[in-house]
């Protein structure tokens, strides 16, 4: 039994999610995403940064909703197929357990091989790396950096 568990958790069988955004695709570990929910208009506040879309309600919590594209120097876009990925917070802040990220469509599961080829592309802010998945370049986001951006803006 312990061999089965070790095999399922090895780098050769790590499961990721390809998360579609308006201008790129993110590669996240599937354990980073707590839930995918339909997009709903957030409660906005004046004077917030462009990347902060507002607060949304989820399971009796208020979560900060943000646009990764806008936080990385692009534009926030809310298309007809928009959804919200509820992300597990990584920063260890006692009152911040989840963040909400605007996504465009439904993430797809992807088995990440240990030999996933790196992509030699210019990285945007809040991107840790890039890889090739077939013909597509996927970006690896800095989720801790995203949470820190919210903290630095006084939003969490």
C-alpha positions in Angstrom: 0.0 0.0 0.0 2.8 2.5 0.8 4.3 1.9 -2.7 1.0 2.9 -4.3 0.8 6.1 -2.3 4.5 6.9 -3.1 3.8 6.3 -6.8 0.7 8.5 -6.8 2.6 11.4 -5.2 5.8 11.2 -7.2 6.9 14.0 -9.6 6.2 11.6 -12.5 2.5 11.7 -11.7 1.9 15.2 -10.4 -1.5 16.5 -11.6 -1.8 20.1 -12.6 -4.5 22.3 -14.0 -4.3 24.3 -17.2 -6.2 27.5 -16.2 -7.3 29.6 -19.2 -7.0 33.4 -18.8 -7.8 36.0 -21.4 -4.2 36.3 -22.7 -2.4 33.3 -21.3 -2.8 29.9 -19.7 -1.5 29.2 -16.2 -0.3 25.9 -14.9 -1.2 25.3 -11.3 -1.0 22.3 -9.1 -4.5 20.9 -8.8 -4.3 21.2 -5.0 -4.0 25.0 -5.3 -7.5 25.3 -6.5 -10.2 24.8 -3.9 -13.2 25.2 -6.2 -14.3 26.6 -9.5 -17.5 28.7 -9.3 -19.5 30.8 -11.8 -18.5 34.4 -12.2 -20.6 36.8 -10.3 -20.2 40.6 -10.1 -18.0 41.5 -7.2 -18.7 44.2 -4.6 -16.3 46.9 -5.7 -14.7 49.8 -3.9 -13.4 53.2 -5.1 -9.7 53.8 -5.4 -8.7 50.1 -5.7 -5.9 49.0 -8.0 -7.0 48.0 -11.5 -6.1 44.3 -10.8 -8.4 44.2 -7.8 -11.9 43.5 -9.1 -13.6 43.6 -5.7 -14.9 41.1 -3.1 -17.1 38.1 -3.8 -19.1 35.9 -1.4 -18.1 32.2 -1.2 -19.1 29.8 1.6 -19.9 32.5 4.1 -16.6 34.2 3.4 -15.7 37.4 1.5 -12.8 36.8 -0.9 -10.7 39.3 -2.8 -11.2 38.7 -6.6 -8.3 39.7 -8.8 -7.3 39.6 -12.4 -3.9 37.9 -12.9 -3.6 39.6 -16.3 -3.9 43.1 -14.8 -1.6 42.2 -11.9 1.0 41.1 -14.5 0.8 44.3 -16.6 -2.1 43.4 -18.9 -5.7 44.2 -18.9 -8.6 42.7 -16.9 -11.2 41.1 -19.2 -14.5 39.6 -18.2 -15.8 37.5 -21.1 -19.0 35.6 -21.3 -17.4 32.3 -20.2 -15.7 33.8 -17.2 -15.5 31.9 -14.0 -13.8 32.3 -10.6 -11.1 29.9 -9.3 -11.0 29.9 -5.5 -7.3 29.5 -4.7 -5.8 28.2 -1.4 -3.8 31.0 0.2 -0.1 30.2 0.8 1.1 33.1 2.9 0.3 31.7 6.3 -1.9 34.7 7.3 -4.3 33.4 9.9 -7.4 35.3 8.5 -6.6 34.7 4.8 -7.3 31.1 3.7 -8.5 31.7 0.1 -8.2 34.2 -2.8 -10.4 34.4 -5.9 -8.9 34.5 -9.4 -10.8 35.5 -12.5 -10.5 32.8 -15.2 -11.9 32.5 -18.7 -13.4 29.0 -19.1 -12.9 25.7 -17.4 -9.5 24.5 -16.3 -8.4 21.2 -17.6 -6.5 18.5 -15.8 -3.0 17.8 -16.9 -0.5 15.1 -15.8 2.8 17.0 -15.3 5.8 14.9 -16.3 9.2 15.4 -14.6 10.6 16.2 -18.1 8.2 19.0 -19.0 10.1 21.2 -21.3 10.8 24.8 -20.2 9.7 27.6 -22.6 12.3 30.3 -23.3 9.9 33.3 -23.3 9.9 36.6 -21.5 8.1 36.4 -18.2 5.6 38.9 -17.0 5.5 40.1 -13.3 4.2 37.4 -11.0 5.3 34.6 -13.4 7.9 32.2 -12.0 8.4 30.3 -15.2 7.0 29.0 -18.4 6.7 25.5 -20.0 5.6 24.0 -23.2 2.5 21.7 -23.2 2.2 20.5 -26.8 2.2 23.6 -29.0 1.1 25.9 -26.1 3.2 27.9 -23.7 1.9 27.8 -20.2 2.9 30.2 -17.4 3.6 29.2 -13.8 2.2 31.9 -11.5 3.7 33.3 -8.3 0.7 32.6 -6.0 2.6 33.8 -2.9 3.5 37.0 -4.8 -0.1 37.5 -5.7 -1.1 37.2 -2.1 1.6 39.6 -1.1 0.4 42.1 -3.7 -3.0 42.0 -2.0 -1.4 42.5 1.4 0.9 45.4 0.2 -2.3 47.1 -1.1 -4.0 46.7 2.3 -6.7 44.5 0.7 -6.2 41.5 3.0 
